[in-house]
């Protein structure tokens, strides 16, 4: 063990003197000289390009909207919400939590219960092919956009246009 320590110490000393820069071997750093900009002439700003004209949204046909008119079992994965019963507030945590059904009626109304709230109101066609209807002033006082689920199943996707989403399947 003593022999190993001597070898390591010797290599440390040899390494310190071989190829390392010590203070008396320092090099001077050259000064950077930039271009003199006082002789430059200002160039005119490029002309603004006109904004592209937005195409009008394709309107969803009434028969496409009929897909949404029914009762849906809705759910959100990893739900966290506060339950307030008799003044006692409790945090409820559920994995793949199911909420109460969403009823989308043909007369332009809806009824939905989620996060302990019960909401009924109006839904309207948006004219957007991706999210054809919106539930106005629904849960959490938000407008919730509804689309046919993109995996091709008989399901819907409900989104608050921010960070929260639900899925729904027919009852």
ABEGO torsion letter per residue (X at the ends): XAAAAAAAAAAAAAAAABGBBBAAABBBBBBBBBBBAAABBBBBBBBBBBBBBBBBBBBBBAAAAAAABEBBBBBBBGBBBBBBBGGBBBBBBBBGBBBBBBBBBAAGBBBBBBGGBBBBBBBBBAGBAABABBBBGBBGGBBBBBBBBAAGBBBBBBBAGBABBBBBBBX
